[in-house]
Amino acid sequence: MQNIAILGSTGSVGTQTLEVIAANRDRFSVSALAAYHNDRLLEEQINRFQPDLAVLVDKAAATRLIRRYRGATNILTGEEGLMEAAIVPKVQTVVTSLVGFAGLAPTLGAIQAGKNIALANKETLVAAGELVTAAAKARGVKILPVDSEHSALFQCLQGERSESVERLILTASGGPFRGMGREQLKAVTVAECLRHPNWSMGQKITIDSATLANKGLEVIEARWLYNIDYEHIDVVVHPQSIIHSMVEFHDGAVMAQLGLPDMRLPIQYALTYPERVKAAFPKLNFAQLAALSFENPDMMTFPALKYAYQAGKNGGTLPCVFNAANEVAVHAFLKGNLPFLAISELVYEAITKHKVIASPTLTDLNHADAWARQYIGEILKSEKIFK
């Protein structure tokens, strides 16, 4: 029986992780759940899975739940509670599906406590890849990718020698605006951005998919997960989202992992690795596939991917700034305070103005994150062009 903690249990990945656990009760037990503010859904999850500990970061939400709840689960709140959920002694694996930079500290805490990490919070490796991978190596813990693209790469690399890899090829759906030009994108709405053609995801990652920033984050994440240079990480647009990513080897062979666009498969693989467990969710039917097509990403129309490569190659604190600026810009867009195209413009503004620290400490990264948020916040207040 493997004891699991889920950070971000009320989000898209968190709820699907609980679906996988519910289908495999003989293998998994939920010891801790943590969420930001969805007290109603967290209460339902507590009643169903009976964890020892549950956390709501938002104190008002936690207060509401504590007033209602009469069970045995210990309810905590705040960032301190989130860290407690990450280091529960009986837990072997922590699923980190929190959104954004906020996932870094509890992920590091879980690693330092000797927990294996099922990683869905890509911002952790984007902002602090060198620190996180070094900590995992020092503690002898595994970082198992949950993102469908990185799970695909991980699966394709099983049994292969790293020195035989020519390049990693991340696939991208192209999002809801594939094929459009910048003129067509000037007035797109939040609702249009959130209509992803293939995946059902949270708001932030869905907007990132529309700008291609999400693929940029995955490129930086791949550099740290697989210890490979950016020159050997490529992106190809694959509108059907059936091939989740590929690995090309020196001899020209290409290994691909295929499946339906369903996060439960990579989640289950991360939790059961190195085993494969029979799944109840739908499987791929080749007879129903009309075509598999590919094209290069349009980095002129969607420059966030290009900026991610730039930030990653420069390294240091710059990927952290890329991530923070993007988080603030996406939040402003979701609130209706920023045009769609300005998201990438603000990211570029931040990464070109930031003074990079080449070998940052965790304190340096926290300062870089705060600087980028303040810098973009000041632009949003002053620049009428973004209103």
C-alpha positions as CSV (number, residue, x, y, z in Angstrom):
1,M,0.0,0.0,0.0
2,Q,1.5,3.3,-1.1
3,N,0.5,6.4,0.9
4,I,-0.1,9.5,-1.2
5,A,-0.2,13.2,-0.5
6,I,-1.8,15.5,-3.2
7,L,-0.9,19.2,-3.2
8,G,-3.6,20.8,-5.4
9,S,-6.2,18.1,-4.9
10,T,-9.2,20.2,-6.1
11,G,-7.6,21.2,-9.5
12,S,-7.8,19.3,-12.7
13,V,-4.7,17.0,-12.1
14,G,-5.6,16.6,-8.4
15,T,-9.2,15.4,-9.1
16,Q,-8.0,13.0,-11.8
17,T,-5.3,11.7,-9.5
18,L,-8.1,10.8,-7.0
19,E,-10.0,9.1,-9.8
20,V,-6.9,6.9,-10.4
21,I,-6.6,6.2,-6.7
22,A,-10.3,5.4,-6.4
23,A,-9.9,2.8,-9.1
24,N,-6.9,1.2,-7.3
25,R,-7.8,1.2,-3.6
26,D,-5.8,-2.0,-3.1
27,R,-2.6,-0.1,-4.1
28,F,-3.1,3.5,-2.7
29,S,-4.1,5.3,0.4
30,V,-4.6,9.1,0.6
31,S,-2.8,10.5,3.7
32,A,-2.9,14.2,2.9
33,L,-4.9,16.6,0.7
34,A,-4.2,20.3,0.1
35,A,-5.9,23.0,-1.9
36,Y,-6.0,26.8,-2.1
37,H,-9.7,27.8,-1.4
38,N,-12.2,25.3,-2.7
39,D,-13.5,24.2,0.7
40,R,-16.7,22.5,-0.6
41,L,-14.8,20.2,-3.0
42,L,-12.1,19.5,-0.5
43,E,-14.7,18.5,2.1
44,E,-16.2,16.0,-0.4
45,Q,-12.7,14.6,-1.0
46,I,-12.0,14.3,2.8
47,N,-15.3,12.4,3.3
48,R,-14.5,10.0,0.5
49,F,-10.8,9.3,1.1
50,Q,-10.5,10.0,4.8
51,P,-6.9,11.5,4.9
52,D,-5.1,12.1,8.1
53,L,-4.5,15.7,7.1
54,A,-6.2,18.3,4.9
55,V,-5.1,21.8,4.1
56,L,-6.7,25.0,2.7
57,V,-4.1,27.7,2.1
58,D,-6.8,30.4,2.1
59,K,-7.6,31.0,5.8
60,A,-11.2,32.2,5.2
61,A,-11.9,28.9,3.3
62,A,-10.3,26.9,6.0
63,T,-12.4,28.6,8.7
64,R,-15.5,27.8,6.8
65,L,-14.5,24.1,6.5
66,I,-13.5,23.8,10.2
67,R,-16.8,25.2,11.3
68,R,-18.7,22.6,9.3
69,Y,-16.5,19.5,9.6
70,R,-17.0,17.0,12.3
71,G,-14.7,14.1,11.2
72,A,-11.3,12.8,12.2
73,T,-9.2,14.5,9.6
74,N,-6.9,17.3,10.9
75,I,-7.6,20.6,9.1
76,L,-4.7,23.0,8.7
77,T,-4.4,26.3,6.9
78,G,-1.8,28.7,5.4
79,E,1.6,28.0,3.8
80,E,2.6,26.3,7.0
81,G,-0.2,23.8,6.6
82,L,0.8,23.2,3.0
83,M,4.3,22.4,4.1
84,E,3.0,20.0,6.7
85,A,1.0,18.2,3.9
86,A,4.2,17.8,1.9
87,I,6.2,16.1,4.7
88,V,3.7,13.7,6.4
89,P,6.0,10.9,7.7
90,K,3.9,8.0,6.4
91,V,3.7,9.3,2.8
92,Q,6.0,7.8,0.1
93,T,4.9,9.9,-2.9
94,V,3.8,13.5,-3.1
95,V,1.8,14.6,-6.1
96,T,2.6,18.2,-6.7
97,S,-0.2,19.7,-8.9
98,L,-0.3,23.2,-7.4
99,V,-0.3,26.0,-10.0
100,G,2.7,28.3,-10.4
101,F,5.7,29.3,-8.4
102,A,3.8,28.6,-5.2
103,G,4.6,24.9,-5.7
104,L,8.3,25.3,-5.4
105,A,8.7,25.5,-1.6
106,P,6.5,22.5,-0.7
107,T,8.1,20.4,-3.5
108,L,11.5,21.2,-2.1
109,G,10.2,20.4,1.4
110,A,8.9,17.0,0.2
111,I,12.2,16.2,-1.5
112,Q,14.2,17.1,1.6
113,A,11.9,14.9,3.6
114,G,12.7,12.0,1.3
115,K,9.5,11.8,-0.6
116,N,9.2,10.7,-4.2
117,I,7.7,13.4,-6.4
118,A,4.9,12.9,-9.0
119,L,5.5,16.3,-10.7
120,A,2.7,18.1,-12.3
121,N,3.8,21.6,-11.2
122,K,6.2,22.4,-14.1
123,E,7.0,25.8,-12.7
124,T,9.0,24.2,-10.0
125,L,11.7,23.0,-12.5
126,V,11.3,26.1,-14.6
127,A,12.1,28.4,-11.7
128,A,14.6,26.3,-9.8
129,G,15.6,23.3,-12.0
130,E,19.2,23.1,-10.8
131,L,18.3,23.4,-7.1
132,V,15.5,20.9,-7.3
133,T,17.3,18.2,-9.3
134,A,20.4,18.5,-7.1
135,A,18.2,18.1,-4.0
136,A,16.5,15.1,-5.4
137,K,19.8,13.5,-6.3
138,A,21.2,14.2,-2.8
139,R,18.2,12.7,-1.1
140,G,18.0,9.7,-3.5
141,V,14.3,10.4,-4.4
142,K,12.6,10.1,-7.8
143,I,11.0,12.9,-9.8
144,L,8.4,11.2,-11.9
145,P,6.7,13.5,-14.5
146,V,2.9,13.7,-14.7
147,D,2.6,16.1,-17.6
148,S,1.5,14.0,-20.6
149,E,4.5,15.2,-22.7
150,H,7.1,14.5,-20.1
151,S,5.5,11.2,-19.2
152,A,5.8,10.3,-22.9
153,L,9.5,11.2,-23.0
154,F,10.1,9.3,-19.8
155,Q,8.4,6.2,-21.2
156,C,10.2,6.4,-24.5
157,L,13.6,6.6,-22.6
158,Q,13.0,3.5,-20.5
159,G,15.9,1.0,-21.1
160,E,17.8,3.5,-23.3
161,R,21.2,5.0,-22.8
162,S,21.1,8.8,-22.4
163,E,24.2,9.2,-24.6
164,S,22.3,7.6,-27.5
165,V,19.6,10.4,-27.5
166,E,19.8,12.8,-30.5
167,R,16.9,15.0,-29.5
168,L,13.6,15.2,-27.5
169,I,10.6,16.2,-29.5
170,L,7.8,17.8,-27.5
171,T,4.4,17.8,-29.2
172,A,2.0,20.7,-28.9
173,S,-1.7,20.8,-30.0
174,G,-1.3,24.4,-31.2
175,G,-4.1,25.5,-28.9
176,P,-7.4,27.1,-30.0
177,F,-5.8,29.7,-32.3
178,R,-3.5,27.5,-34.4
179,G,-3.2,28.9,-37.9
180,M,-4.3,32.4,-37.0
181,G,-2.2,35.6,-37.5
182,R,-1.6,38.4,-35.1
183,E,-4.3,40.6,-36.6
184,Q,-6.9,37.9,-35.9
185,L,-5.7,37.6,-32.3
186,K,-6.0,41.2,-31.3
187,A,-9.5,40.9,-29.9
188,V,-9.8,37.3,-28.8
189,T,-11.7,36.8,-25.6
190,V,-11.0,34.8,-22.4
191,A,-13.8,32.5,-23.3
192,E,-12.3,31.8,-26.7
193,C,-8.9,31.1,-25.2
194,L,-10.4,28.6,-22.7
195,R,-12.0,26.5,-25.5
196,H,-9.0,24.1,-25.9
197,P,-9.6,21.7,-28.8
198,N,-8.4,18.6,-27.1
199,W,-7.7,18.9,-23.4
200,S,-9.8,19.8,-20.3
201,M,-7.5,21.7,-18.0
202,G,-7.4,24.5,-15.5
203,Q,-7.6,28.1,-16.6
204,K,-4.0,29.1,-16.3
205,I,-2.5,26.2,-18.2
206,T,-5.3,26.5,-20.9
207,I,-4.3,30.2,-21.5
208,D,-0.6,29.1,-21.5
209,S,-1.5,26.5,-24.2
210,A,-3.1,29.3,-26.3
211,T,0.0,31.5,-26.1
212,L,2.4,28.5,-26.4
213,A,4.0,29.6,-23.1
214,N,3.1,26.2,-21.7
215,K,5.2,24.5,-24.3
216,G,8.0,26.9,-23.4
217,L,7.7,25.9,-19.8
218,E,7.9,22.3,-20.8
219,V,11.0,22.9,-22.9
220,I,12.8,24.4,-19.8
221,E,11.4,21.5,-17.7
222,A,12.8,18.9,-20.1
223,R,16.3,20.4,-19.9
224,W,16.3,19.5,-16.1
225,L,14.3,16.3,-16.2
226,Y,16.5,14.7,-18.8
227,N,19.8,16.6,-18.4
228,I,19.9,17.6,-22.1
229,D,20.9,20.9,-23.8
230,Y,18.3,23.2,-25.4
231,E,19.8,22.6,-28.8
232,H,18.5,19.0,-28.5
233,I,15.0,19.9,-27.5
234,D,12.5,20.6,-30.3
235,V,8.8,21.4,-30.4
236,V,6.4,20.2,-33.2
237,V,2.7,21.0,-33.5
238,H,0.5,17.9,-33.6
239,P,-3.1,19.0,-33.6
240,Q,-4.6,15.6,-32.8
241,S,-2.8,15.3,-29.4
242,I,-2.4,11.5,-29.9
243,I,1.4,11.4,-30.0
244,H,2.3,13.0,-26.7
245,S,6.0,13.3,-27.4
246,M,8.9,11.6,-29.1
247,V,12.6,10.7,-28.7
248,E,15.0,10.6,-31.7
249,F,18.1,8.5,-31.3
250,H,21.5,8.9,-33.0
251,D,20.8,6.0,-35.4
252,G,17.6,7.8,-36.7
253,A,15.1,5.7,-34.8
254,V,12.2,7.7,-33.3
255,M,10.3,6.4,-30.3
256,A,6.8,7.8,-29.7
257,Q,4.2,7.4,-26.9
258,L,0.6,7.5,-28.2
259,G,-2.7,7.6,-26.3
260,L,-5.9,9.5,-26.0
261,P,-5.7,13.1,-24.5
262,D,-6.4,11.8,-21.0
263,M,-4.3,12.8,-18.0
264,R,-5.2,9.7,-16.1
265,L,-2.7,7.6,-18.0
266,P,0.4,9.6,-17.2
267,I,-0.9,10.1,-13.6
268,Q,-1.3,6.4,-13.1
269,Y,2.1,5.6,-14.7
270,A,3.8,8.0,-12.3
271,L,2.1,6.4,-9.3
272,T,2.7,2.8,-10.3
273,Y,6.2,3.1,-12.0
274,P,7.9,0.9,-12.8
275,E,4.8,-1.3,-13.1
276,R,2.0,-0.9,-15.6
277,V,-1.5,-1.5,-14.1
278,K,-4.6,-2.3,-16.1
279,A,-6.7,0.8,-16.5
280,A,-10.5,1.3,-16.8
281,F,-10.4,4.5,-18.8
282,P,-10.7,4.6,-22.6
283,K,-7.9,3.4,-24.8
284,L,-6.7,4.4,-28.3
285,N,-8.6,2.9,-31.3
286,F,-6.3,3.2,-34.4
287,A,-9.2,2.4,-36.8
288,Q,-10.9,5.6,-35.6
289,L,-7.9,7.9,-36.3
290,A,-8.4,9.8,-39.6
291,A,-4.8,11.3,-39.6
292,L,-1.8,12.3,-37.6
293,S,-0.4,15.6,-38.8
294,F,2.6,17.8,-37.8
295,E,3.8,21.3,-38.4
296,N,6.4,23.7,-37.1
297,P,5.2,26.1,-34.3
298,D,4.6,29.7,-35.4
299,M,6.9,31.5,-33.1
300,M,6.3,34.9,-34.8
301,T,2.6,34.8,-34.0
302,F,3.1,33.0,-30.6
303,P,6.5,34.3,-29.4
304,A,6.2,33.1,-25.9
305,L,7.9,29.8,-26.9
306,K,10.8,31.7,-28.4
307,Y,11.2,33.7,-25.2
308,A,11.2,30.5,-23.2
309,Y,14.1,29.2,-25.2
310,Q,15.9,32.5,-24.7
311,A,15.3,32.5,-21.0
312,G,16.3,28.8,-20.6
313,K,19.5,29.2,-22.6
314,N,20.6,32.3,-20.6
315,G,19.7,30.4,-17.4
316,G,20.3,31.6,-13.9
317,T,17.3,33.6,-12.6
318,L,15.9,34.3,-16.0
319,P,13.6,31.3,-16.3
320,C,12.2,32.2,-12.9
321,V,11.4,35.7,-14.2
322,F,9.9,34.3,-17.4
323,N,7.5,32.2,-15.3
324,A,6.6,35.0,-12.8
325,A,5.9,37.5,-15.6
326,N,3.8,35.0,-17.4
327,E,1.8,34.2,-14.3
328,V,1.0,37.9,-13.6
329,A,0.2,38.6,-17.3
330,V,-2.1,35.6,-17.6
331,H,-3.9,36.6,-14.4
332,A,-4.5,40.1,-15.7
333,F,-5.8,38.7,-19.0
334,L,-8.2,36.4,-17.2
335,K,-9.5,39.4,-15.2
336,G,-10.1,41.3,-18.5
337,N,-7.3,43.8,-17.8
338,L,-5.0,42.8,-20.7
339,P,-5.3,41.9,-24.4
340,F,-4.2,38.4,-25.4
341,L,-1.2,39.5,-27.4
342,A,0.1,41.6,-24.6
343,I,0.7,38.5,-22.4
344,S,3.9,37.6,-24.4
345,E,4.8,41.3,-24.7
346,L,5.0,41.7,-21.0
347,V,7.0,38.5,-20.6
348,Y,9.5,39.8,-23.1
349,E,9.6,43.1,-21.3
350,A,10.5,41.4,-18.0
351,I,13.2,39.0,-19.4
352,T,15.0,41.8,-21.2
353,K,15.0,44.2,-18.2
354,H,16.0,41.6,-15.6
355,K,19.6,41.6,-14.2
356,V,20.4,37.9,-14.3
357,I,22.1,36.1,-11.4
358,A,24.0,33.2,-13.0
359,S,24.0,30.7,-10.1
360,P,21.1,31.6,-7.9
361,T,20.3,30.5,-4.4
362,L,16.7,29.8,-3.3
363,T,16.7,33.3,-1.8
364,D,17.9,34.8,-5.2
365,L,15.0,33.0,-6.9
366,N,12.5,34.3,-4.4
367,H,13.8,37.8,-5.0
368,A,13.7,37.3,-8.8
369,D,10.1,36.1,-8.7
370,A,9.1,39.0,-6.5
371,W,10.9,41.5,-8.8
372,A,9.2,40.2,-11.9
373,R,5.7,40.3,-10.3
374,Q,6.3,43.9,-9.0
375,Y,7.7,45.0,-12.4
376,I,4.9,43.7,-14.4
377,G,2.4,44.9,-11.9
378,E,3.7,48.5,-12.2
379,I,3.4,48.3,-16.0
380,L,-0.1,47.1,-15.8
381,K,-1.0,50.1,-13.6
382,S,0.7,52.6,-15.8
383,E,0.4,51.5,-19.4
384,K,-3.0,52.5,-21.0
385,I,-2.2,50.3,-24.0
386,F,-2.8,47.2,-21.9
387,K,-6.2,48.3,-20.6
